[in-house]
């Protein structure tokens, strides 16, 4: 019994407890406003359309280059094209959403 008590006491000494923070954080100078829900849905739809167009371009490009049946290669090209198309539109979409958020924040701050 004594050994268990000593082990528990030793374990309690090994635990490092964080000190309470006395540093006060400065007030935020920016108001965060997220893009509205319809704009987010439109952005998502644009990414899907970009992926679809990239997939069609990848498939058509490979299908035109092959003289025989190249369904596997055309399918792989379609997937790669879709990923590239969706990725490109996704990057542009994120940049646009961030810019819109910054514009709204600046408008609210100037009022």
N, C-alpha and C positions, 0 to 999 in steps of 0.2 A: 504494500500500500504506500509506503513511504517513497519507494522508487517512482511510482506513478505520479505522485504529487510533485516530486523533484523534476520529472520530465515535463510535466505540464507547466511548471514555473519557468523552466529553461526555454520552452517553446514560446511562452508569452514574452520573454525578454527578446527573442529573435524577431518578433514581429515589429516592423517599423510602422509607426502610425504617423500619418501626415499631420502637419501642424495646420492650424486654422489660418487661412489667408487674411492678412490685414490690408492687402492692396486693393484699393477701389479702382475699378475699370472706368476709363473715361466714357462719357456718353457717345453713342454712335452718331457720326455726322452724316450718315447716309440712311435713307429710308429705303428698305427693300420692297420692291413691288414686282411680283411675278407676272409674266405675260398672261393674258386672259385665256380661259379655257378654249374658246373657238380658235384662237391663234395657235395654240398648242396642237389642237386637232388638225388644223390645216397644215401645220409643219409636219406632223406625222404622216398625213396623207401624201404630202409632197415627197417624203422619203420613200414611201411605198411606190409611188409612181416612178421616181428615179430608179429604184431597183428593178421595176418591171421593164422600163425602157432599156436599162443596161443589160438585162437578161436577153431581151429581144435582139439587141444589137450584137451581143456575143454569140447568140445562136445563129443569127443570119450570117455573120461574118465567117464563122466556121463552116456553115452549111454551103455557102457559096464557094469556098476554097476546096472543098472535097469533091472528087469526081465519083466516088463510090459512096456506099452507105457508111456514114461516120456519126451515127447517133450518139455513141458514148462521148466522143470528142466534142460534138456539138452541145451535148448536155453539160459537160464540164465547163465549156466556154460560156454557156448561158449562166451557170452559177457564178463563175468568176466575174462576168460582166455585171450581174445583178449586185454582187457584193461591192464592186468598185463604184457602180452608179449610186447605190444607196449610201455608201460611205461618203462620197463627194457631196451629195445633196444634204446629208446629215451634218457635215461640217459647215456648209453654208447656212443651213437652218439654225444651227446653234449660234453662229456669229450674228445672224439677224435677230434672234431672240434676245441675245445679250445687248445688242445695240438698242433694241426697243425698250428693254428694261432700263438702260441708262438714260435714254431720252425721257422716259416717264419720271424717273427719279429726279432729273434736273428740272423738269417742269414743276414738280411738287415742291422742290426746294426753293425755287425762285418766287413762288407765290407767297 
